[in-house]
């Protein structure tokens, strides 16, 4: 597995294990709880894997042309490692109410399965753009991995902050 995604999976697994079951449902008004954030990540990993399965089934990359706006977005996230705040999650990655215990148990394995699908496509089709991201447009395998690392670390900070607030370790406001 990609070393960055492997570190992300370990950090996510450790943070999830530190969340008491009841604390996983706590959230400030209008925000997701830790369990919903983990489900969001889970859905992004399964969605990306399915996208790469479609690439393999089609026998060719499923990437559209990049616009200047998409190049800039990709540079910000995949180049600078910054995920801007405030963007609404695409519908397919919005929490659907999956059982939290299932999501918690499987999320790290979903990262590994996603990375395997990305690697298979990369081996078959090379280093070019392989698949469109719903916000960033067409990405290479390396850019997909970087996106998921940046995105996962962004949400890991949120999960950690929620866990601390839920169990009374932290009293900072949102």
N, C-alpha and C positions, 0 to 999 in steps of 0.2 A: 504494500500500500504506500501511496505517497506519504513522505515523512510529515508534511504539514497537516494533512488530513488525519494521520495516525495520532499526532499530538492533540489535535482537536477532539478526536474520539475519546482519548484517555481523559482529557480535561472535562469533557462533557459528562462522561461516565462518573467521574469523581464528584462533580457538582451535583448530579442527579442523586447519587447515593447519599449526599449530605442533606437532601431536602426531606424533612419529615413528611409523611403522606398528607396530612392535613394542611401543612404549610404550602404545598404545591398548588392549592386552590386559592390562596390569598392574593389579592391584587388591589391596587388603587383604583378608584372610580374611572371607568372608561379605558382601562388598560388590560392587557392579557395577564393571566397568572403564569407562574413558572411552568405548570403542566401544559398550558396552551402554547407557550413559546417552544417547549420541547416538541410538541406535536407539529407546530409550524416547521421546525427544522426537519423533523421526520418526513413530513410531506414534501419538502423541497428535495430531500435526498431520493425519495422514491420517485418523485416526478422527473428528476434529472435522469435517473436510471432508465425509466420508461422512455424518455426522449432518446437516449442513446440506443435503446433496444430498437426503436423505430428507424434510426440511422442504419443499424446493422441489417434490419429487415429490408430496407429500401436499397441496400447495396451501394449507397452513396451519401455524402454529407447532406444535411438538411439545413443549410445555412443560407440566409438571404444576404443581399448587399448591405454594407454598413454606410450609414449617413454620418456626417460630421458630428451631429448631436450624439449618436451612439458611440462613436469613437471617443468622444470626450467623457461620456459616462463610464465607458470601459476603462479608460485611463485613470479616472478618479478611483474606481473600485479595485481594479486588477493591477494597476500600475502603482498608485499611491497607497493602496490598502485602506482607503477610507470609505465607509458606508454612510452616506448622508442620512440624517434622521428624518422622520416624518412621512416617508413614503408608505402608502397603504400596500399591504401584501396582495399579490395576485390571488384571485378567487381560489384557484386550485391549491394554494398553499395556506389558506385560511383554516384555522382549527375547525374540525368537524365534530368533535366530541368523541374521538377514539378513546378506548379505555387507557387511562394514564399508565397503569401498570404494564400494559402491552408496549406502549410507546417507549416508556423508560427502559424496558428490557431489550428492545430491538433497535433503538436509534443508532447505537455504535455500529451494529452489524449492517445497518442501512448505508452508513457512510462507506464501509468497506465494499459493499455490493455496488454502490454507485461508482466508486473509484475503479472497480474491476470493469464495469461497462465502459467507462471513459477510456481506460487503457486498451480494451479490445478495439474500440473504434480508432483510437490513435494508431495502433499497430496496423490496422487495415487501411486507413485512409490518410495517414501522415499527420503532419503538424499544422495543417491549415485549419480554417474555421470549419467546425463540424456540425454545430447545432445552435439554433437561436435561443437566447435567453429572453424572457418576456419583457425585460426592462433594458437590458444592455445590448440586445441584438446578437448577431452571430459571434460565437466565441470559439477559440481553440481549446484543446484538451487542457493545456496549461492554464488558460484563463478560467475555464470552468472550475478547476481545482482551487485556484486563487480566490475566485468569487466565493466558493463554499467555505474556504478558510476565513476570509474576512467577514462574511455573513455570520458564520458560526461563532466566531470570537465576539462579534458585536452582541449577539444574543446571549452568549455565555455571561457577559458582564451584566446584562439585564437579569438573568436568572439568579446570579450570585447576589445582586442587590435585593431582589425580591425575597430570596431565602433569608437573608440577614434581617430584613424588615419584618418578615412573617414570624420569625422566632425571637424578635426583640433584640438582635445584636446591633442594629443600625437604626438611627432615628432621622436620617437625612430625608428631606422632602423630594418629590419628583418634580 
